[in-house]
Amino acid sequence: MSDYPKRIQIIYATVLNLLLLFVFLPITMGWQIIGSVLVVVIAMGILWRMKRYRKILASSTTNIAFLTEKLDLLPAKQRYRLPILLVTGSGAKDFFPDDLSLAQSNILISSEAVWIYVDEYSHLPIVYDSLIAKWPDMLGRVGIFLALTPEIEDKQGIFIAKLQAFRQSWVDTSKIAKYSLPVYLSVHIGFNDLIYDEFESIPVQWFQLKKQKLYLIDRYLSPLNNWVNDIKISPKERERRLSLQAFLNESKDWVEKVVLSTLADPKQPVAKCIPAAAAIYPVNQEVITNNIIQIQWERLTTMTLPNTRKIQETISPPDDLVKFMPIAYPFSPIISMICGLLVITSLFTMGCLGASFKNNIKLAKQVESDIDFYNSIAMDNYDEKLKALEILKNDRIMLNKYFSQGEPVRLGVGLYHGQQLIEPLNIAISKYVAMPPKVIEPPQVVIPVVIRLDSLALFETGQSNLKPDSTKILINALVEMQKQIKTNQDTGWLILIGGHTDSTGNEDKNIQLSLDRALSVRNWFMKTSDMPETCFAIQGYGSKKPLVDNDTAENRAKNRRVEISLVPQMSNCFLTQEN
């Protein structure tokens, strides 16, 4: 079968694995390189094996090219409906002429099927694969025909081993086909010397095994008893047919006990091979001394029975046995490729989700560890406390960057919750107390008041963009803020801008709206006063911290506000005289 769908799947899986290694998995660069080398080596190895198999395929199926000429001679409707039988086994060559070229002698097209000779059981998967690669429309119409001549076998153990080898090849071929290929069986046993004389040879008849009974393979599938007791035949002919019936029944029992039981033996580690139809072909073709059938006859009759006369060199294939072969409808290579790509994509998505989840857990643990380490340091250990404070500030800068510019892909895929870590960081940072100046009486630091701004004066209802006429209010707030900072010039300040809403509406949307409004006010201050970003911290509280109860419209209006708090903090934000 054409392997380009598999190549596409392998290349697609390789690209996704490399993406998973370098973007999502929380591993070091060394492991990324090792993993990528392993992925590429495995993919190249699989592609090399596929290329090598294609070469074996081309060299092992040269005779199939002749099938094109044969099929072109058939009408289109017949060409696309005929079943394809791969004929193998010790009796398979009985159906094919020997006086033609190698290709012509191995392919036969009858009225009901296309028959292709396969000399070795192990070649069945290769021949099947090459057939479907050349004619994809044959998918589902291929079966296997096992023809056996037990009279050329002298050891039953070896004969059973050959049947087991066929069973394994059938399983291998079915795996490639993605469905169980139907199997048909014929057993060629010579009866010509036993029943008929040299002037009247036995007629070439097939006798089918069905529900442990024998039937002629004719238009009506006549029971064997009807054929034996036909009133139109002479008494002498009836006597001969009665004798033949006894041998056919014994042959039927042998086929069931030896051949069919071996193919369906449950002790074998592969699937059972149950032929769709089995037949006995009473024709002498080839024989050796003391073969397993001759031993069977001697055990039953205590006589050595001859088997020397051939009926004809070539016999016709059993069209009536296979003309009703079931047609399978497995997935086409394109559909199989699409299903494979979907499975690979699903596995990649699950890998991305798992890696992103682990990365987010790692980020949360890192921030929590930094906060715990900061809190574990005594407040009077000023040097160590200041180092831990810088770590917290870097964490906050990183989280603010993720909020404003978007989190990285390795933290994304809908699992990022780093925004929830900003508030604990702000709380921890606000608890920092700077080392007091080394004076006898340190100056009293006046804690500035909170500057509250009415949200309705700054924003439209439900919006976070500043109104054009809000500039005057913001300038007054900036002047007041700078005035209070200059009053305490020896102290560093953190300007905390918090947004608040009333209790109406969705809580999550209120939190996001309050955060966006605080962000808009901070951006205006930075643009107007050229203060650095490190001077500011923003927080959206939603309706969590109301000034008054939200029971009246007047109270709700009071709760909709933006608060500017100046938190003393050493080495954070100083204003020069020019500010």
C-alpha positions in Angstrom: 0.0 0.0 0.0 1.2 3.5 -0.7 3.1 4.8 2.4 2.8 8.6 1.9 0.0 8.9 4.5 2.3 7.2 7.0 5.2 9.5 6.1 3.0 12.5 6.6 2.0 11.2 10.0 5.6 10.5 11.0 6.7 14.0 9.9 3.7 15.6 11.6 4.4 13.7 14.9 8.1 14.7 14.8 7.3 18.4 14.4 4.8 18.3 17.3 7.3 16.4 19.5 10.0 19.0 18.9 7.5 21.8 19.6 6.5 20.0 22.9 10.1 19.6 23.9 11.3 23.2 23.2 8.2 25.2 24.1 6.1 23.4 26.7 8.0 20.9 28.7 9.8 22.3 31.8 13.1 20.7 31.1 16.7 22.1 30.7 18.3 22.8 27.4 20.5 19.7 27.7 17.5 17.4 28.0 15.8 19.3 25.2 18.7 18.5 22.9 18.9 14.9 24.0 15.1 14.5 23.5 15.2 16.2 20.0 18.0 13.9 18.9 16.1 10.8 20.0 12.9 12.0 18.2 14.8 12.7 15.0 16.7 9.4 15.1 13.6 7.4 15.7 11.7 9.2 12.9 14.6 8.8 10.4 14.8 5.1 11.4 11.1 4.5 10.7 11.4 6.4 7.3 14.5 4.3 6.4 12.7 1.1 7.1 9.7 2.2 5.0 12.0 3.1 2.1 13.8 -0.3 2.4 10.4 -2.1 2.4 9.4 -0.3 -0.8 12.5 -1.6 -2.5 11.7 -5.2 -1.3 8.2 -4.6 -2.5 9.3 -3.6 -6.0 11.7 -6.5 -6.4 9.3 -9.1 -5.1 6.2 -8.3 -7.2 7.5 -7.9 -10.8 4.9 -10.4 -12.1 2.0 -8.2 -11.0 2.8 -5.7 -13.7 1.4 -8.2 -16.2 -1.9 -7.9 -14.4 -2.5 -4.5 -16.0 -2.7 -6.0 -19.5 -5.1 -8.7 -18.3 -7.4 -6.2 -16.5 -7.4 -3.8 -19.5 -9.1 -6.6 -21.6 -12.0 -6.7 -19.2 -15.0 -4.3 -19.2 -14.8 -1.6 -16.6 -17.7 -2.8 -14.5 -16.3 -6.4 -14.4 -12.8 -5.1 -13.6 -14.0 -3.3 -10.5 -16.2 -6.1 -9.1 -14.1 -9.2 -9.5 -12.7 -10.6 -6.3 -8.9 -11.0 -6.2 -7.6 -14.4 -4.9 -4.0 -14.9 -3.8 -3.5 -18.6 -4.5 -0.8 -20.3 -2.4 0.1 -23.7 -1.0 1.4 -27.0 -2.4 -1.5 -27.5 -4.8 -1.7 -23.9 -6.0 0.3 -24.4 -9.2 -2.3 -27.0 -10.4 -4.5 -24.1 -11.5 -1.9 -22.2 -13.6 -0.3 -23.2 -16.9 3.4 -24.0 -17.2 3.8 -23.3 -20.9 3.6 -19.5 -20.8 6.0 -16.8 -19.6 6.7 -16.4 -15.9 4.3 -13.5 -15.5 1.5 -15.0 -17.7 1.7 -18.3 -16.0 1.2 -16.8 -12.5 -1.9 -14.8 -13.2 -5.3 -16.1 -14.4 -8.6 -14.3 -14.9 -11.7 -16.4 -14.9 -15.3 -15.3 -15.2 -15.7 -14.9 -11.4 -12.3 -13.9 -10.0 -8.7 -12.9 -10.6 -6.3 -15.6 -9.5 -2.7 -14.7 -8.6 -0.1 -17.3 -7.8 2.0 -16.7 -4.7 4.8 -19.4 -4.3 5.6 -18.7 -0.6 3.4 -18.0 2.4 5.7 -15.3 3.6 5.2 -13.4 0.3 1.4 -12.9 0.9 1.7 -9.6 2.8 4.1 -8.2 0.2 1.9 -9.2 -2.7 -1.2 -7.8 -1.0 0.6 -4.5 -0.3 1.8 -4.1 -3.8 -1.7 -4.9 -5.2 -3.4 -2.2 -3.2 -0.6 0.3 -3.9 -1.1 -0.1 -7.6 -4.9 -0.6 -7.6 -6.5 1.1 -4.6 -9.9 0.2 -5.8 -9.1 -3.4 -5.0 -9.2 -2.6 -1.3 -11.7 -4.9 0.4 -11.9 -7.3 -2.6 -8.8 -9.5 -1.9 -9.0 -13.0 -0.4 -6.6 -15.9 0.0 -7.0 -19.3 -1.5 -5.0 -22.2 0.1 -4.6 -25.2 -2.1 -3.1 -28.3 -0.5 -1.8 -31.6 -2.0 -1.3 -33.8 1.1 -0.1 -36.7 -1.1 3.3 -35.0 -1.5 3.8 -34.8 2.3 5.3 -37.8 4.1 5.4 -36.3 7.7 2.2 -35.0 9.3 4.2 -32.9 11.8 5.9 -31.0 9.0 2.6 -30.6 7.2 1.0 -29.1 10.4 3.9 -26.8 10.8 3.3 -25.5 7.2 -0.3 -24.9 8.0 0.7 -22.9 11.1 3.1 -20.8 8.9 0.3 -20.1 6.5 -1.9 -19.0 9.4 0.8 -16.6 10.6 1.2 -15.1 7.1 -2.6 -14.7 6.9 -2.6 -12.8 10.2 0.3 -10.5 8.9 -1.6 -9.8 5.7 -4.8 -9.0 7.5 -3.0 -6.6 9.8 -1.8 -4.7 6.7 -5.3 -4.8 5.2 -6.9 -3.7 8.4 -9.6 -6.4 8.1 -9.6 -10.2 8.2 -9.1 -11.5 4.6 -11.5 -14.3 3.7 -9.8 -17.6 3.3 -10.8 -20.5 1.0 -9.4 -24.0 1.1 -9.0 -26.8 -1.4 -7.5 -30.3 -0.7 -6.4 -32.2 -3.8 -6.6 -36.0 -3.3 -6.3 -38.6 -6.0 -9.1 -41.1 -6.4 -8.7 -42.0 -10.1 -7.0 -45.3 -9.6 -9.2 -46.3 -6.7 -12.6 -46.0 -8.4 -12.4 -45.9 -12.2 -10.6 -48.0 -14.7 -8.3 -46.8 -17.5 -11.1 -46.3 -19.9 -13.4 -44.3 -17.6 -11.7 -41.7 -15.4 -13.4 -40.0 -12.6 -15.1 -36.8 -13.6 -13.5 -33.6 -12.3 -15.8 -32.5 -9.5 -15.5 -30.3 -6.4 -17.1 -31.4 -3.2 -17.7 -28.7 -0.7 -17.6 -29.1 3.1 -20.6 -27.3 4.6 -21.9 -27.9 8.1 -20.0 -31.2 8.3 -21.7 -32.5 5.1 -20.5 -32.8 1.5 -22.1 -31.1 -1.4 -21.3 -30.8 -5.1 -20.3 -27.4 -6.1 -22.7 -26.9 -8.9 -25.5 -24.4 -9.6 -27.8 -26.0 -7.0 -25.2 -27.0 -4.4 -26.6 -30.6 -4.6 -26.1 -32.9 -1.7 -23.7 -35.7 -2.3 -26.4 -38.3 -1.7 -28.4 -36.9 -4.7 -25.4 -37.2 -6.9 -24.8 -40.8 -5.9 -28.4 -41.9 -6.2 -29.1 -40.1 -9.5 -31.7 -42.2 -11.3 -30.3 -41.3 -14.7 -27.0 -43.1 -14.2 -26.3 -46.8 -14.7 -26.1 -49.3 -11.8 -22.4 -49.7 -12.4 -21.9 -45.9 -12.3 -23.9 -45.8 -9.1 -21.7 -48.5 -7.5 -18.6 -46.5 -8.4 -20.1 -43.3 -6.9 -21.0 -45.2 -3.7 -17.4 -46.3 -3.4 -16.3 -42.7 -4.0 -18.7 -41.4 -1.4 -17.1 -43.5 1.3 -13.6 -42.2 0.4 -14.9 -38.6 0.3 -16.5 -38.9 3.7 -13.2 -40.2 5.2 -11.3 -37.4 3.4 -13.8 -34.9 4.8 -13.2 -36.2 8.4 -9.4 -36.0 7.8 -9.6 -32.4 6.5 -11.7 -31.4 9.6 -9.4 -33.1 12.1 -6.1 -32.2 10.6 -6.4 -29.1 8.4 -9.3 -27.1 9.8 -8.5 -27.9 13.5 -4.8 -26.7 12.9 -5.9 -23.4 11.3 -8.4 -22.7 14.2 -6.3 -24.2 17.0 -7.0 -21.9 20.1 -3.6 -22.8 21.6 -1.8 -20.8 18.9 -0.9 -17.2 19.9 -2.5 -15.7 16.7 -6.0 -15.2 15.5 -8.0 -18.2 14.4 -8.1 -18.8 10.6 -11.6 -20.2 9.7 -12.0 -20.8 5.9 -15.2 -19.4 4.4 -15.5 -22.5 2.3 -13.5 -25.7 2.0 -13.5 -28.3 -0.7 -12.1 -31.7 -1.8 -10.8 -31.9 -5.3 -10.6 -35.7 -6.3 -7.8 -35.4 -8.9 -4.3 -37.0 -9.1 -1.6 -34.5 -9.8 1.5 -35.4 -7.8 2.3 -38.1 -5.2 5.2 -39.6 -3.2 5.5 -43.0 -1.5 4.2 -43.4 2.0 2.5 -40.0 2.0 0.1 -39.1 4.8 -3.0 -39.8 2.8 -1.7 -43.2 1.7 -1.0 -44.0 5.4 -4.5 -42.9 6.1 -6.0 -45.3 3.5 -3.8 -48.2 4.7 -5.0 -47.6 8.3 -8.6 -47.8 7.1 -8.4 -50.6 4.5 -5.2 -52.4 5.4 -4.3 -52.3 1.7 -1.9 -50.2 -0.4 -4.0 -48.2 -2.8 -2.5 -47.0 -6.1 -2.5 -43.4 -7.1 -0.6 -43.0 -10.4 -3.0 -41.7 -13.1 -3.5 -37.9 -13.7 -6.7 -36.7 -15.1 -5.3 -33.5 -16.8 -2.3 -31.3 -16.5 -4.1 -28.1 -15.5 -7.4 -27.9 -13.7 -9.8 -24.9 -13.7 -10.0 -22.7 -10.7 -13.1 -23.2 -8.5 -15.2 -20.1 -9.6 -18.4 -21.4 -7.9 -16.6 -21.7 -4.6 -15.5 -18.0 -4.4 -18.0 -16.0 -6.5 -19.9 -15.0 -3.4 -16.8 -13.9 -1.5 -17.8 -11.1 0.9 -16.6 -7.6 0.2 -15.0 -5.6 3.1 -15.1 -1.9 3.4 -12.0 -0.8 5.4 -10.9 2.8 5.8 -9.1 4.2 2.8 -5.5 5.4 3.3 -6.6 9.0 3.3 -9.2 8.4 6.1 -6.7 6.4 8.0 -4.2 9.2 7.7 -6.7 11.8 8.9 -7.6 9.6 11.9 -3.9 9.2 12.7 -3.3 12.9 12.5 -6.3 13.5 14.8 -4.9 11.0 17.3 -1.5 12.6 17.1 -3.0 16.1 17.6 -5.0 14.9 20.6 -1.9 13.4 22.2 0.0 16.6 21.5 -2.8 18.7 23.0 -2.9 16.5 26.2 0.9 16.8 26.4 0.7 20.6 26.1 -2.0 20.8 28.7 0.0 18.7 31.1 3.2 20.6 30.6 1.4 24.0 30.9 -0.3 22.8 34.1 3.0 21.8 35.6 4.6 25.1 34.5 1.8 27.1 36.2 2.2 25.0 39.4 5.9 25.7 39.3 5.4 29.4 38.9 2.9 29.5 41.8 5.3 27.6 44.0 8.1 29.9 43.1 6.2 33.0 44.0 4.8 31.4 47.2 8.4 30.3 48.1 9.7 33.8 47.6 7.0 35.3 49.8 7.5 32.7 52.5 11.3 33.3 52.4 10.7 37.1 52.7 8.3 36.6 55.6 10.7 34.3 57.4 13.4 37.0 57.6 13.3 39.2 60.7 12.3 42.8 60.0 15.4 44.1 61.8 17.7 42.1 59.4 17.6 44.9 57.0 20.2 43.7 54.4 18.7 40.3 53.9 15.2 41.7 54.0 16.1 44.2 51.3 17.4 41.3 49.1 14.3 39.3 49.5 12.2 42.5 48.8 14.0 42.9 45.4 13.1 39.3 44.5 9.4 40.0 45.3 9.6 43.2 43.1 11.1 41.2 40.2 8.3 38.7 40.6 5.7 41.5 40.5 7.3 43.1 37.4 7.3 39.7 35.7 3.6 39.1 36.5 2.7 42.7 35.5 4.5 42.1 32.2 2.5 38.9 31.6 -0.7 40.8 32.4 0.0 43.7 30.0 1.8 41.8 27.1 0.3 38.3 27.5 1.7 35.2 29.2 4.2 33.0 27.4 2.9 30.0 25.5 4.3 27.5 28.0 2.0 29.0 30.7 -0.9 29.5 28.4 -3.4 27.0 26.9 -6.1 28.5 29.2 -4.4 27.4 32.4 -2.6 30.7 33.4 -3.7 32.2 36.8 -0.7 34.3 37.6 -2.9 37.4 38.0 -4.1 36.0 41.3 -0.5 36.1 42.6 -0.2 39.9 42.3 -2.3 40.7 45.3 -0.3 38.5 47.8 2.9 40.0 46.4 1.6 43.6 46.9 0.5 42.7 50.5 4.0 41.3 51.3 5.8 44.2 49.7 3.6 46.7 51.6 4.7 45.2 54.9 8.3 46.2 54.4 9.8 48.6 56.9 12.9 50.4 55.8 15.9 50.7 58.1 15.4 53.9 60.3 18.0 56.7 59.9 20.8 56.6 62.4 19.6 59.7 64.4 18.6 60.0 68.0 15.2 61.2 67.2 14.1 60.2 63.7 11.7 62.7 62.1 8.1 61.9 62.3 6.8 60.6 59.0 3.4 61.9 58.2 1.3 59.2 56.5 -0.4 60.9 53.6 -4.2 60.6 53.3 -5.9 58.5 50.6 -6.9 60.4 47.5 -10.4 59.2 46.3 -11.7 59.9 42.8 -15.3 59.4 41.7 -15.5 56.8 38.9 -18.4 58.5 37.2 -16.3 61.7 36.9 -13.5 59.7 35.2 -15.3 57.0 33.1 -18.5 56.3 31.3 -20.6 53.6 32.9 -19.1 50.1 32.4 -16.1 51.6 30.5 -12.4 51.8 31.4 -11.3 54.6 29.0 -10.9 58.0 30.6 -13.4 60.8 29.7 -12.0 63.8 27.9 -13.1 66.1 30.7 -11.5 64.0 33.4 -8.1 65.7 32.9 -8.7 68.5 35.5 -9.6 65.9 38.2 -6.5 63.9 37.4 -4.3 67.0 37.4 -5.6 68.0 40.8 -4.9 64.4 42.1 -1.4 64.5 40.7 -0.7 67.8 42.3 -1.9 66.6 45.6 0.0 63.4 45.3 3.3 65.2 44.4 2.7 67.7 47.3 2.4 64.9 49.8 5.5 63.2 48.5 7.6 66.4 48.5 6.5 67.0 52.1 8.3 63.8 53.1 11.3 63.9 50.7 13.4 61.5 52.7 11.0 58.7 52.3 10.5 56.5 49.2 6.9 55.9 48.1 4.9 53.2 46.4 1.8 54.7 44.7 -0.9 52.0 45.0 -3.9 52.7 42.7 -6.9 50.6 43.5 -10.2 50.4 41.5 -13.5 49.7 43.2 -17.1 49.1 41.9 -20.5 48.7 43.5 -22.1 45.2 44.0 -24.3 45.3 40.9 -23.3 43.0 37.9 -21.1 40.0 37.6 -18.3 39.9 40.3 -15.6 38.7 37.9 -16.4 41.4 35.3 -16.5 44.0 38.1 -13.0 42.9 39.3 -11.7 43.1 35.7 -13.4 46.5 35.1 -11.9 48.0 38.4 -8.4 46.7 37.4 -8.7 48.2 33.9 -9.7 51.6 35.4 -6.8 51.5 37.8 -4.5 50.7 34.9 -5.9 53.6 32.9 -5.3 56.1 35.8 -1.7 54.8 36.3 -0.9 55.1 32.6 -2.2 58.7 32.6 0.1 59.6 35.6 3.1 57.9 34.0 2.5 59.8 30.7 1.9 63.1 32.3 4.6 63.1 35.1 7.2 60.8 33.5 7.2 58.7 36.7 8.7 55.2 36.2 6.5 52.1 36.3 8.3 51.0 39.5 6.6 53.8 41.4 3.2 52.3 40.9 1.2 49.2 41.8 -2.3 48.6 40.6 -5.1 46.4 42.0 -8.7 45.8 41.1 -11.0 45.0 44.1 -14.4 45.1 42.4 -17.0 45.3 45.2 -14.9 43.6 47.8 -14.1 46.7 49.8 -17.1 49.0 49.8 -17.1 52.3 51.8 -20.7 52.0 52.7 -23.5 49.5 52.1 -24.7 49.0 48.6 -28.4 49.3 49.6 -29.1 52.7 47.9 -28.2 54.3 44.6 -26.4 57.1 46.6 -24.3 54.6 48.5 -23.5 52.6 45.4 -22.2 55.8 43.7 -19.9 56.4 46.7 -18.5 52.9 46.3 -17.7 53.4 42.6 -14.3 55.1 43.0 -10.5 55.0 42.3 -8.3 55.3 45.4 -4.7 56.5 45.3 -2.7 55.4 48.4 0.9 56.4 49.0 2.7 53.6 50.9 6.1 54.5 52.5 8.8 52.3 51.0 12.5 52.9 51.0 14.4 53.1 47.7 11.3 52.9 45.6 10.2 56.3 44.2 11.7 59.7 44.9 10.6 63.0 43.3 13.2 65.6 42.4 12.7 69.3 42.6 11.8 69.4 38.9 8.8 67.1 39.5 
